[in-house]
């Protein structure tokens, strides 16, 4: 990936965000297993619709949580991308989306 931010993030094919009623927490279901999520991680992933970029994610989270830092959101997304659970959606040429 280049130094520019993607236009948005989305779950990769075969990955699904769900709620585990037994544990009372969000989970990320993927072909290799299950990732238990805290409330903030669940909120981030619920916003990964392919159209919302890092700045939009941080802004949306700031409406619910205090102390949201764009760098923390970027770091979290990077860790999930490294595990191939989410993928960046590049901007369309000529739109300035990155």
Helices and strands as residue ranges (DSSP letters): E 8-11, E 16-20, E 25-30, E 33-37, H 39-46, H 54-62, H 70-82, E 86-89
